[in-house]
């Protein structure tokens, strides 16, 4: 077991009741409830106090964490790669068994709502399935644990039922010492591969290697990832037909992962040899494909100018998984459809369409596309990513033809 300082998110002899978390140790620590590479909205203040007279529940190992980003548990990418993957690293170093680890999770993100997070009870199936990687116990709601109760009735209830106090030998708050995060430029390739291998074993009940062995006896399988939201593929039927006409290609399927349970998503990815889709969360599952498989990522119109670093976190994980990466940029505005665009977004897209040689002069944006606030490129996320796109068929076919050729691949 690794020795850690209390200032690294680990606290000993911890108690929680009535929205308060305290320890008998010295001082207090206002800890982030997430990764240092992508801090969530919430912090947890662990204060100094005296132990309660009785405990309603005595636990050995407790984790209190929050999924970062505005959408909380709704977003698989942040849930897996800014929380679950770093958390697994931390718990492995601590030597905490899955059987004795209790996870209190905050799913709310920037607030519950259509464009925000959700509650644990309403969180997607992939949350409860994937977190079996770190605990065999059901997930618990952190907001429910920390909710304050006021008034005479609450005072009387807590006076009469002090046994409801939660007591824990050790508490881990967030993952402040983790390095295995997809926003960390120096994330270790071996750690990334280990995460996907272990998560697949938990989800599938069998190893990735056995899935790869089964798929080795089949022809070259292509998986097209479509979506039912703004980033859908406009020419999905034509793309499906073009993929099936490539010599050497066997089965070609077009699917929407958001409509499938996590187990089915991982199975389909692990038995494919190439994955094609518009940049987005679903392509993270390419990491379950066997080494030397190919990811064909389609970048929406305007990405090289407005979001020049978009997708580097994806590429980092794909390279770590020993995959080949082919990028296709949508170069014509007429090959896109804006989803709920703002006037500023439309003005920028018109300027990009009329700009000569804009793709090779990304450092010189048209006036309509310059940032007008301090949010930097983040201000253009909705404008760029809320586009349905027509995938360039020639580029997609060429990428699959190249994928069928034996070639060395980056080893992470």
N, C-alpha and C positions, 0 to 999 in steps of 0.2 A: 504494500500500500504506500502511496506517495505521501510524503509529509508536505503540508500546505500551511500557509499563513492565513489567519482569519480574514485578512483584507482581500483575499482572493475569492470571496464568495462563500467560503465554508464557515459555518458557525456551529458551535457545540453547546449542548444543553439548552435547547430552544423551546419556547412555549408560544402558543398562539390562541387568542380568545378575543372576541368582540372587536375584530379588525386590527388588533395589535399583535405584533410579533416581537418577542424580546428574548434575551439571553442573559445568563448569569455571568457571562464573561465581561471583560472591561470594555468601556466605550460603546459606540454604535457605528453602524456602517450603512450608508445609503447606497444600496447595490442596484445595478441595472438588472432587469429581469431577462436579459438576453445576451447576445454575442457582442463583443467589443467591435466587431466588423460591421454590424448593423444593429444599432441599439434600438430597442422598442420604445414605445411611448411611456411605459410604466417604470417606476422605481419602487423598491421596497425598503423601508427604513426598519432595520433591526436594532432595537434599542437595548439599553441595559436595564435590568430589573431583578426582582427577587423571585424565586421559584414559587409556584402555586402550592397550596396545601394538598391538593389532589389532582389527578389527571384523568380525564375522561377516556383518553386513548393514548397509549404509549407506543411510539413508533421508533424504529431504529434509524432508517435513512429516509429523509424527506427532500424533495426537489421542488422549488418554486420558480417557475419560468413563465415567460410570455412569448408568443409568436410575434416576431417583429413585423413592421410594415403596417400600413393602414388597414389592409383587409384581413389581418389576423389569420385564423385557422382556415379561412376560405382558400388561401393561396398555398398550393403544394410546394412551390419552390422555396419560399421563405420558411415554411413549416419544416421541410426536410433539411435544407442546406444552410439555413441560418440558425436553426435550433436543434433539430434531432441529431444531425451529424456531429455538431460540436458537443452536444450533451452526451452522446455516446462516448466520445473521446474522454470527456471529463470523468464520467462514471467508471470507465475502464481503468483510468489512471488511479482513481480512488479505490478501486477494488470492491465497489458496491455490487452485490448480487442482484439480479433482476427480481428475485423472490422477496427481498426485503426493502425494495425501493418503492416509495410512494411518490407519484408525480402530481403536483398541483399545477394546473395549466390555465393560463389566461388567453382566451381566444379572441378577445374583443378588438385588438388592434387599435385603430384610431377612434373606435366607438362603434357600437352596434348599429347596423343600418345597411341599406342597399349598397352603398359604396364603402362601407366599413367592414368590421369584423362580425363575429357572431358569438353565441354562447357555446359552452362545451357540449351541452345536450343537443344542440342543433348543428354541431360541426360535422364536416364531411366524414364519410366512412373511412377514408384513408388516414385520418388522424388517429382513430382508435386502433386501426389495424397496424399502422407503422410503429406506434409507440410501444408495441409489444417487444420491440427491439431492446428497450431499456427497462421495462417493468412487466411483470406478469399480473400486476394488480390493475383494476379498473382506474382510469384517469379520474382525478378529482378537480373540481372547479376552484381555482384560486380566488376569483372575485367573490364567490360565495363564502369562502373561508374568511376573507378579509372584510366582508360587509359589516358596517357599523349598525348597532341597534341602540336606539335612544328611548328615553321615556321611562315612566315608573314601571310599566309592565316588563320592559326589557331588563331593568335593574333587578326587579324581583325574580324574574326567570333566571338571570345569571347568578344571583345570590343563592337561590335554592339549588341550582344545577351547576355547581362549579366543576363537576366531573366532566363537563363538556370541553374543558380546556384540552387542547392538543399538545402533547409533549413529544419531543424528538431528541434522540441522542445527537444526531448530526443533521444539519440543514445546508443544502447547496442552493444558493441564490444565483440564478442565471448561469452563464458559462464564461466568466471573465478571463479565464486562463486558457480557453480553447484556441487552437490554431487551425483545426480542420473546419474551415468555413469557405464556401465557394467565392466569397468576396476577398479572401486572403490571397494575394498574388503568389505567396510562397506555400500554399497548401500542398502537403505531401501526396504524391500520386498513389503511393502504396496505401495510405490511409483512406483515400477516396475509394479505391478498389475494394478494400476490406469492408467499408461501410455498405456498398451495394451488394457485395457477396453475402454478408450477414443479414441484411434486410431482406434480400430475396429468399434466403433460407427460412426466415421467419414467416414471410408472406406466402410462399409457395409450399413449404414443407419439404422441399428438396433443394439441392444445390444448383447454382447457375451452371456449373460444369456439366451436370447431367442433362440440363436443358440444351446446352450447346451441343452435346454429343448426339442428342436426338435430332436436332436440326441439321447436323452435318450430313445426315443421310438423305436430306431433301434437296430440291433445287433451290436456286437463289430467290429468297423471299423478300419482297418489298412491302413496307408498311407506310401508307400515306396518312398523316395526321391532319384531319380537318377539325374545324371548330364550329360551334353553333352561335358564336358571338361575333364581335366586330372583325376578328382576324380569320374569317372563314376563307376558303379557297373558292374563287369565283368560277374557275374552269375545272372543277374537280372531276367531272365526267371525262373531259378531254385528257386530263392528266392521267387518270386511271387507264384509259385506252392507250396512251403513249407508252406508259410503263410496261404494259402487257405485250407491246409489240417489240420491245428490246430483245434481241436474241440472247438466249441464256437465262432469261428471267423466268422463274416459275410462278409461284403464287403472288398476286398483288391484291392487297386489301386497303380500303379506305375506311377509317374508323374515327370516332370521336371519343377520346379517352374520358372526357368529363361525364359520360353516360355509363361508364363501366366501373365495377369495383376494382380496387387496387390489385388484387390477385390477377384478374384478367388482363389488366394493363401490363403488368410485369411479364406474364406468360407470353403475350403477343410480342413484346419487345425482345424478350430473350430468344425467341424462335425466328427472328427476322435478321436479315443480313444487310438491309439498308432501310433507313427511315427518312422520309421526306415530309417537310412541313414548314409553315410560316413560323418565324421565331416566336417562341412562347414556352410556357411551362411544360407542355406535353413532351417536348424534345429532350427534357432532362432524362426521360426513360430510355433514351438511347444508351445510357451507361450500363444497361443490363444486356446489351447485345455483346456477342463474343468479340474478342480483339480482332482488329483488321476489318471490322464492319464499317459501314459508311453512313455518316449523317449528312443529309442535304438540307441546309437551312436557308430558307427564303427570307430576305430582309425587305420589309415594306419600303415603299417609295419615300425618299427623303432621309432615310436612316444615315447614310454616310455624312450628310451635312449636319443634321440636327441632333443625332445621337451617335456620335462617332465611336464611342466606346461600348455601344450596346452589344450585348452578347459575349463579351470577353469572359464573363463568369461561366457561361455555357461551354465555351471552347476550352476553358481550363479543366472542366470536369471531363469533357470528351477526350481530350489529350491524355489525361490521367488514366482513362479507361482504355487507352491504346486504340482509339478509333480514328478513322480518316474523316476529315471534315471538308465538305464542299459548300461554298457559299454562293448564293445566287441573289443578286440585287434586282429588285423591280425598278426599272429605269424610266418608265413612262407613267405619267399621272393618269392617263386614260385607262391604265390597267388596274386602277384602284377605285374603291368606293368608300368615301368617308362615312364614318358612323357618328352621328350627332356632332358635326364639326362646329367650331366657333368661328366667328368672322375673322379673327386673327389667324387661325389655322388655315382657312381657305385662302386668305391673302398670301400667306407664306407658300402654300402649295402652288398657287398660280405663278408666283415669282420664281420658284424652282423650275417649273415647267418652261418658262420663258428664258431662263438663264442659260447662256451658252457655256457648255463645258463645266457645268456645276459639279459633276461627279468627281472631277480631278482637281477641283479648287475648293475643297471642303473648308479650308481656313477662311475663305472669303464668302461669307453668307450674303445673300441679297438683303437689302434694307428691311424688307418685311419679315425676315426670318431672324433678325437679331434679338437677343434677349432684352426684355424691358423690365426685368426685376432681378432679384438676387438669387433666384432659384437655379440659374444656369440651365444646362440641358434638360434638367428634370421638367422644366416648364413645357417642353415639347413632347413629353411621353404620350399624352393622350392624342395629340395631333398625329403622331407617326404611327403609334401602335393600334389606334382605333380605325384601322383600314382593312377592309376586305381586299384581297389582292388576286390578280390573275397570275398564276405561276408561269414564268417563261418556259415553254415546253422544250425548246431546243437545249437550253442549259440544263434542265432536269434530265433529259435523255442522255446527254453527254456525261453528266455526273454518274449516272447508273452504269453506263458503258465503261467508264473508268473504274468504277467499283468492282466490276467483274474481272478486271485485270489484276494479277498478283502484283503487289507492290509493298515496299517496306512502309512501316508506319511509326510515327513518333511514339516513344516509349514512356512518356511522362517523366 
